[in-house]
Structures are given as C-alpha cells and as structure tokens.
Amino acid sequence: MYRRNLDIFLAGGIALLGGAAFVAHAPGPVQVVLGIALFFTPGYLWSEAILSMRLSGTERILTTAGMSLIFPILGGFLFFALRIPLLRPAWVGLLVVLTLLGVVAAAIQRLREVPPDPRLDPRQQARGRQQPSKARFPVLHGFIYGVAAVIALGSVAYSVKSADTQKQPAYTMLWLTALQNDSAKASLGVTNHQGVTETYRLKFLTKGKVTTTWNITLSDGQTWQRTVAYTVDYSIVADLYLLPNVTTPYRYVDNGEAVSPSASPSAKTSK
Amino acid sequence: MGGSLGSRAAVRGVSRAEQAPEASALSRIPVSVIALIAAIGVFVSSMGYAAGRAGDGPGSASGVRLYWLGQVLILLPVAGRLLSRRHLTQGGTITLLVVLTVAQYLLKVNYSPLGFTFNDEFLHYRGTANMLASGKLFELNYGLPVGTHYPGIEEVTSALISATGLSIFEAGLIVAGLAHLLFICFLYLAFCVSIRSHRIAGIAVLLYYGTPALTSFNSMFVYETLALAFLGFCMYAGLRSAIERSPQDRRRWFIIAVLCIFATVITHHITSYMLTAFLVLVAIASRLTGSRNTAVRFGILATIAALSVICWIAFIARDTISYFSPTVDGMVQGLNSLTKSGSSDAPSTSTSPFGNTVLEALGILVISVLIIIGCWQAWRRHRRHPWIIGMMIGSLGWFVDLGIRIATPDGQELAGRAATYIYIPVSVLAALALTKLVNSGPVRRWGAAITALIVAAVVTLLIDGLANGWPPFWERLPGPHQVSSFEASVGPQEIATSYWSLTYLGSGNRIAADAGIYPVLLGYGDQNALQDISFLYDTPTWTATVAGEASGDEVQYVETDVRLTKSLPAPGNTYFPGDTAIPTATIPVADIDKYNNITGVSRVYDDGDIVIYDLQSLGYVPQKP
C-alpha cells in the first residue's frame, strides 16, 4: 500500500519543497530543479487522478507534460476571474494548491480503484514476453544514448560560444533625453560597446558655447550618465569625441533648437 | 483496449509487413546508433552556423555545405529506419520521432542561442514581460494586439518563470520545445490509435516533417506552438474517448479532450478553429461510415469547441474578426479571380533560388500523387474507417492550399502557415500510399534498391520543407547584419537601442522605424512601433505634406539607420514595415539626414548607425495619464 502510493507522497513533498524554495529564495540551481518539479507535479497527479487506468510509460509522461501545460492556462484564467493578480507568488501558490488537490484526488481515486490483476493485463504479458530481448544490450544502448546526449548538448555549448565570439560592429551609444517625470532635466549618457576600453571627451554646449567638458574612460559595456538641466528655449548640444580625435565629433545629440553658424560642428544651423 | 496503446498491438501481434525481412543496411542500425548519428548531425549543422557567424553568413559556401550535411545525417537514418520493412517496435518508432524532433529543435536553438531573434518571438517576450510585471491577463501588447486576447503561452511561461526563477528566454525555450515535442508525440499516438499500425503512423509523422513551418514557426516561442500541442492532445484524447471499451474510461478521456479544447481556445485563434474543423470532420466521417458512437462523441466535442470559440470571440477577443478580415478578403478575392479567369491578380512574392523552386514543385507533385494513391487506398480498404475517411476528406484541403499559394497576395506565406494543419490529413493519406508502395510485390522483389530510392525521395521531401521553410535561403546561416531582413537584422545595436528606448523614453511611444529594428522595438522596447511610415523616409526635405501625415499618424519618434543608405534588404524584403513595393535602390542619405535640420526635432540618441529623433514638439504629444 505504502509503496503503491509512494509517488503521491513524493509529489506532494516536492510541491511543498518547491513552494518553500520560492519563499526562502533558495539558490538558483536549487530553485530551478525544485521549480521544474513543482511545475510538472500537478500534471502528473491529475493525470493519475483523471486517467487512473494504467497507461504505458510513454503515455504517462506525455499526458503528465500535456496537463502540466494546461493547468497554468486554466488556473490563470480562473485567478483572473477571481481578480487575483497573477504575480509570481500567485503562480507558485496555484501550482502548490493544484499539487495538494491532486494528491487528494489521486489518493481518493486509488482507494476507489480495484488493484489490477497483472495476469489479465495484456501489456504486462507482452512485457513479460519481451523481457529477454529487452535486456540484451541495455548498458551499451544506454551508453550510446548518453554519448548522443553529450554531443547534442555540446552543440548548444559550441553554438553559444560561437555566437558569443561573433565579430560585431563596434559602437558607442550617446543620448540626451528629457526625464519622463521632469522635463526641466535630461539624462545625458554614454555607453561603450567598442569591444575595448575607450577614452572619450564629452562637450556640453548651451547656446553654442561649451559649458562643461567631461573626460570619460569606459571599459567595454560600461555606462557613464549624468542628469543635466534641460530646456527647449535655447540650443543644447552634446558632442562626443573618441580620443585621440578631438576635432570631429564621433557622436552628437541635441535638443532640436538652432544656434548661430559655427557654434558647434554638429549644431543645427538652419530653421 | 485495456487502457494502453501498446496492448492492442501486443494482443494482435505485429503485422506481416512489420516483420518482413529486408536487406537495407539502414534497417539494421539500432535506434540508439541512429540517435548518435542525429546528434552528430546537429553538431555538424551547428558548425555550419558557426562558419556563417565567422564569415559571410549564408554566403559562406562551406557553412551551407556543413548545414545540409548535418541535416542529411539527421534525416537519412531516421527516414531509412522508419521506412524499412524490418520490424520496429512502437517504442523504437516513437524514439526515432523524438530524436528527429529534438534534433531539429536543437538546431533552431543553436541558430540564435543567446536570445530571441525570430521576429514573432519578440511579441510573446513582450506579452510575458507585461504579464509578469502587471499580474494581469490581457495587457496591451503593441506588436500583437490580437495576441493580447490569447494569453495561453504567456501564462504557462509566467508560471514556469515564477516557479524556477529562469529568464523569459530560458523558460520560453523550455515551453516551446516541450510543446513542440508533445505535438509530434500526440500526433503520432493519435495516428497509432486511428490507423492501428505504429509503422504507418511513424511514416505519417515522418512525412508530416515536410511541412515548411514545422521546424520554424511551429517550434518558436509563439502561441501557435503551444496550441498545437493541445490540438494533438485533444485529437488523441478524443479518439481514445471514442474507442475505449469501458464507459468510465471513455468519460475520463472525454474530460481530457474538453480541457484541451479550452486550453486551445485560450491559446491560439487559428488552431482553435482548426481543432473545431477537425472534430467536425471526424464526426461527419463517423456518421458517413456508420460509426454512431464515434460520431456522437466527436459531435459533442465539436459543439463544445465551436461554442468555446464563439464565446471567446464574443466576450474576450472581439478584435479577432477585424484581425482576420483583410486576410480572408484577400484570399476570397484571389480564389474568385482564379476560378473565374484561371489566373490570379496576386503579385508574385517568391524570390527563392531556382533549386528551391524546383524542389518545391517536385514536392507538390509527389504529395499530390501520394494523396491520390492514398485516397484510392482509403476508399478501397478503409471505407468503413471513420478516421481515415475523415482524413481523406481533409486531405482535399491540400488543393485549396495550392490555390491559396497561387492566387492570394502573400499566398506563399499563407499557404506555408496553413500547411501546418493541412499536412495532418495529407501525411496520413501519403503514408498509406507510401506503405502500399513499399509493400507492393514489385518493390519487394527489387528490395533494398527500391527502398533506398523511396528513402531518398522522402528525405528530398523533408529537405524541400526545410529549404522552403524558415529561415529562408538568405539567412540560412546566422551571420553579419543585413538591413531590414528579419532575423538577419537583429544584432546587438538593435537590442541595445530597444532596451535603451524602454529605459529612457518609457513604453508605448509611437515610433517610426525600419523593418529590421521594428520587432525588437516592439518586444524588448515595448514601443508602439508603427507600420506604413515610409513617407517619413521618402523626401530629402521636411515638407508640409510629410509634417501633416506625421501629425495625422501621431508619430512621436523617428528612428533612422545609416545602413539603409548603403545596402538593399535581402531579396523579397522591404525597408519599412507595411510596405509592399520591393525596393530597387538604396535610400538617399538626404532622406534620413533631413531630421538633423528641422528645428524642434531633437536628436535624442545616436550610436553611429541608429539615430532616434524626437518629433513631439512638432505635433502629437501624448496625454500622460
């Protein structure tokens, strides 16, 4: 009796552990493993509860996975109808509750069900007939499947490395944009994606005159950012130079207002 | 039935055809070794991808050769083993199909292993991100307004992310991969139950791999991928609910079928309609063949599906009708002109190389012939079989699909998408025809030579599906940036710009952009990127007409990319979303540089290639809530 229902106990335990891992902010790999188990447990239990007849291993795996995908959809819709926000705790709660209900449903189902007579089960008989041939090369085949899996997963790792090291054009992002909550201020920023550490000179010009100059050294992927005063009443321009070139702006941004000619190499001169 | 699929085969034993000896070398290879060869094939194709990244993308001849060599290593042993007459267990058959599916899915993952690049995936990335942030089901998704009302895949992914802490990309890969594998496996099980031969069922699923969209659109992180898994599950559960001996077991499978219907309706519009059509088809075929019990079962399921679809559209997804209206109108007009005048007014959008076109034509011819032979087989030998007669009727959709392909605007893509569903009955009929052919007297006399020829023909069909599917020839391998060319345009600059736009401009801005960055702005940027905005890039000066149109379209930002002035998009593509005319010349520099000289238009972002201008002072300024 205990052994027959061991899967139900295990499933219930996994669900509780998965829920606990979420609450306790368990380390990444632990949460991934327990989370995946929690995700699939309701499907397993409810496929046991609904399709209590003995399914083959393949069918059991497939119905479990299929129902695991169905439950979040129907459960999420139910939560929506009940006006429960579908935030992370709600999803985890849904999976835990579905699992615990599944434990009860599967247990009740098994209590009501008469244990099958293996002598009358054609699948069992077929299994019995096939046993000698099945057991012929299990280790060798297992090893070959293992090697295949390693090669397949290796191809993913290889592709990740290949994509990671793909040569991409070097670029630097420069921006000047009014803050969303305060139009009198703007975010001025630079991000280096040149692939190497670079030194920049950023000249900030108001009404065509340089008011501030910053010398910035940024490693690849690093961002420099300041909040500056902003208006559209007069011209604001930011010219970025990639050293050692300090004559031609490498990038520039502005607020769209024109200034007199020659004030800045990049400023608008026509209206 | 005894509750298990395996039991029927076990009771009646394997058929004569399944035991027939054969001299083919492929038939002697154990399934585990085939899995190993397929894994090597995946690695070899991935080496092709790497060669593309390191060199000239799809222009890398060695990369393309490696890619196709890998594909042959995957397809040939699987096809050879499934088509051979040597005995193959049900477990062996399903293992081969799983190997094939996983191998193809891994190739899809290896194409862009660092993040989403397939355009439709960005839309569901945004849907999932919105759901996780807001906790609401029907959050506005600028890129896919209709998808807002079909949140199934976002719900499943959100649940998985919440439980595991994985990123959207990682969880999306798991959900899409699992759903795709389930679809194939349930399709196989449904074929097994209905055809009552795991060998023919295996061949049918193998032939189904000729569907052009199967390894691309149907395995991406998109709502159709998930809905197809439910469609397959529902088909299987529906069939089991009709054939189980015990009323209790029939009821149990019926409950599962109903759950699958609800999940499909919530997840994807077209798949839910196709599921309804499938259930109706089997109900009608059952009635015609005198299988009253099956007709009643499927009739009830079809009614539940139809009512669910109607209720969902009426109460939740009203915009579905307006979403499909233009497509349906185009199809009807095209088919009308085809039937009246014998030719279509639809512009030809095919730009495939000659080899692909020849493959496609051959594929159409072979499938058409197989359908005809299969129909004859079905009528001659399975006239009382509701499922097979249903599939026979359904397979006639193949010829409608051909009409759509020829007659409607963008018919190539529509037909490719429709093929996902139409190939289900087609593959059953084709498998019947192929099995008859393999088992026929003359073929048995010629033995391995003819079998090899049939295997080669089937592999060619599968390669046709891949060659004419997605990614197309001009981005067969990942590689350098191409302008306005779907995945080939998704690079670090587009991704960084899109994230920047969300951080510094906020979400939902109406932004005009080229077709390359458009889906990334929708997905990662959560911007309301606009269609039909090429007028903003057509003139060297900012005229009153352009200003009026921009104001009318409520354009807030304009994105320009200097690379548009240097190269044309890949064949068949346009510079801007919504355009229909294929460009023949690059965009003049003055047409995008004009924004530097308009007073009031601020240049808010510059990365050297991509520049974003703020047009809000000129006209439309959104009202903040």
Contacts between the chains, C-beta under 8 A, distances in Angstrom:
chain1	res1	chain2	res2	distance
A	18	B	163	6.2
A	22	B	162	7.5
A	22	B	163	6.9
A	28	B	165	6.3
A	31	B	164	6.1
A	31	B	165	4.8
A	32	B	164	4.8
A	32	B	165	6.6
A	32	B	166	6.5
A	35	B	160	7.4
A	35	B	163	3.6
A	35	B	164	3.2
A	35	B	165	6.6
A	35	B	166	7.7
A	36	B	160	7.8
A	36	B	163	7.3
A	36	B	164	5.8
A	38	B	163	4.9
A	39	B	159	6.7
A	39	B	160	5.4
A	39	B	163	5.0
A	39	B	164	7.2
A	50	B	252	5.4
A	50	B	255	5.8
A	50	B	256	6.4
A	51	B	252	5.4
A	51	B	253	7.2
A	51	B	256	6.9
A	52	B	252	7.4
A	53	B	3	3.6
A	53	B	249	5.6
A	53	B	252	7.4
A	54	B	3	5.6
A	54	B	4	6.6
A	55	B	3	6.6
A	55	B	4	6.3
A	56	B	4	5.0
A	56	B	5	6.4
A	56	B	6	5.1
A	58	B	91	7.3
A	58	B	94	6.0
A	58	B	185	7.6
A	59	B	4	7.0
A	59	B	5	6.4
A	59	B	189	7.2
A	62	B	182	6.3
A	62	B	185	5.3
A	62	B	186	6.5
A	62	B	189	7.1
A	62	B	233	8.0
A	63	B	233	7.9
A	63	B	256	7.4
A	65	B	178	6.1
A	65	B	182	5.7
A	66	B	182	5.7
A	66	B	186	7.1
A	66	B	229	6.6
A	66	B	230	7.5
A	66	B	233	4.5
A	66	B	260	7.6
A	67	B	256	7.7
A	67	B	259	7.5
A	69	B	156	5.5
A	69	B	175	7.6
A	69	B	178	7.2
A	69	B	179	6.5
A	69	B	182	7.4
A	69	B	226	6.7
A	69	B	229	6.4
A	69	B	230	7.5
A	69	B	263	7.4
A	70	B	230	7.0
A	70	B	259	5.4
A	70	B	260	6.8
A	70	B	262	8.0
A	70	B	263	4.5
A	72	B	155	4.9
A	72	B	156	4.8
A	72	B	158	7.5
A	72	B	159	3.8
A	72	B	160	7.9
A	73	B	152	4.7
A	73	B	155	5.0
A	73	B	156	6.3
A	73	B	262	7.9
A	73	B	263	4.9
A	73	B	266	5.3
A	73	B	267	6.5
A	74	B	259	7.0
A	74	B	262	6.2
A	74	B	263	6.6
A	74	B	266	7.7
A	75	B	159	7.9
A	76	B	137	6.6
A	76	B	151	7.4
A	76	B	155	4.0
A	76	B	158	7.6
A	76	B	159	7.3
A	77	B	137	7.1
A	77	B	155	7.7
A	77	B	266	6.2
A	80	B	136	7.6
A	80	B	137	4.5
A	85	B	134	8.0
A	85	B	135	3.4
A	85	B	136	7.2
A	86	B	131	6.4
A	86	B	135	4.6
A	86	B	136	6.8
A	86	B	137	6.7
A	86	B	155	7.5
A	86	B	158	6.6
A	87	B	132	7.7
A	87	B	135	4.1
A	87	B	162	8.0
A	88	B	132	7.3
A	88	B	161	7.7
A	88	B	162	4.0
A	89	B	162	7.8
A	90	B	135	7.0
A	90	B	162	7.9
A	91	B	158	5.9
A	91	B	159	4.4
A	91	B	162	3.6
A	91	B	163	6.8
A	92	B	162	5.4
A	92	B	163	5.8
A	94	B	159	7.1
A	95	B	159	6.5
A	95	B	163	5.9
A	121	B	2	6.7
A	121	B	7	7.7
A	122	B	2	5.6
A	122	B	4	7.9
A	122	B	7	4.4
A	122	B	10	5.1
A	122	B	11	4.9
A	123	B	2	6.7
A	123	B	4	4.7
A	123	B	6	5.5
A	123	B	7	4.8
A	123	B	10	6.3
A	125	B	10	7.1
A	126	B	6	6.7
A	126	B	7	7.3
A	126	B	10	3.4
A	137	B	30	7.8
A	140	B	32	7.8
A	141	B	30	6.7
A	141	B	32	4.2
A	144	B	30	7.7
A	144	B	32	4.0
A	144	B	33	6.1
A	144	B	35	7.1
A	144	B	36	5.3
A	145	B	32	5.3
A	145	B	35	5.9
A	145	B	36	7.9
A	147	B	36	6.0
A	147	B	39	7.7
A	148	B	32	7.4
A	148	B	35	4.4
A	148	B	36	4.4
A	148	B	38	7.2
A	148	B	39	4.0
A	149	B	39	7.3
A	151	B	36	7.3
A	151	B	39	4.0
A	151	B	40	6.1
A	151	B	42	7.4
A	151	B	43	5.5
A	152	B	39	4.4
A	152	B	42	5.4
A	152	B	43	7.6
A	152	B	102	7.2
A	152	B	103	7.3
A	152	B	106	5.7
A	154	B	43	6.7
A	155	B	39	7.6
A	155	B	42	4.8
A	155	B	43	4.3
A	155	B	46	4.3
A	155	B	106	6.4
A	155	B	110	6.0
A	156	B	46	8.0
A	156	B	106	6.4
A	156	B	109	6.3
A	156	B	110	6.1
A	156	B	113	6.3
A	158	B	43	7.1
A	158	B	46	5.8
A	158	B	47	7.7
A	158	B	50	7.0
A	158	B	110	8.0
A	159	B	46	5.0
A	159	B	49	6.2
A	159	B	50	7.0
A	159	B	109	7.6
A	159	B	110	3.8
A	159	B	111	8.0
A	159	B	113	4.5
A	160	B	113	4.6
A	160	B	114	6.7
A	162	B	46	7.6
A	162	B	49	6.8
A	162	B	50	3.8
A	162	B	53	5.4
A	162	B	54	7.5
A	163	B	53	6.4
A	163	B	112	7.2
A	163	B	113	5.3
A	163	B	114	4.9
A	163	B	478	7.3
A	164	B	114	6.7
A	166	B	53	4.3
A	166	B	54	7.4
A	166	B	478	7.8
A	167	B	54	7.9
A	168	B	491	6.3
A	168	B	492	5.2
A	169	B	481	7.2
A	169	B	491	7.8
A	169	B	493	7.2
A	169	B	609	7.5
A	171	B	492	7.9
A	171	B	493	5.7
A	171	B	607	4.8
A	171	B	608	4.9
A	171	B	609	6.8
A	172	B	607	6.7
A	172	B	608	6.7
A	173	B	496	6.4
A	173	B	497	7.7
A	173	B	500	6.5
A	173	B	605	7.1
A	173	B	606	7.7
A	173	B	607	4.7
A	174	B	605	7.4
A	174	B	606	5.1
A	174	B	607	7.4
A	175	B	500	6.8
A	175	B	504	6.3
A	175	B	604	6.0
A	175	B	605	4.7
A	175	B	606	7.5
A	176	B	602	7.7
A	176	B	604	6.2
A	177	B	504	5.1
A	177	B	505	6.6
A	177	B	604	4.3
A	177	B	605	7.2
A	177	B	614	7.3
A	180	B	505	7.6
A	180	B	506	5.1
A	187	B	504	5.9
A	191	B	496	7.4
A	193	B	492	6.7
A	193	B	493	7.9
A	193	B	496	6.7
A	193	B	607	8.0
A	232	B	600	7.7
A	232	B	602	7.7
A	232	B	617	6.4
A	250	B	608	7.7
A	251	B	606	4.5
A	251	B	607	7.3
A	251	B	608	6.4
A	252	B	603	7.1
A	252	B	606	6.3
A	253	B	602	7.7
A	253	B	603	5.0
A	253	B	604	6.1
A	253	B	605	6.8
A	253	B	606	5.5
A	254	B	602	6.0
A	254	B	603	5.1
A	255	B	602	4.7
A	256	B	598	7.4
A	256	B	599	6.4
A	256	B	600	5.0
A	256	B	601	4.9
A	256	B	602	3.5
A	256	B	603	7.2
A	256	B	614	7.0
A	256	B	617	6.6
A	257	B	599	6.7
A	257	B	600	7.6
A	258	B	599	5.2
A	268	B	596	6.8
A	268	B	597	6.2
A	268	B	598	8.0
A	268	B	599	6.5
A	270	B	597	5.1
A	270	B	599	7.8
A	271	B	599	4.6
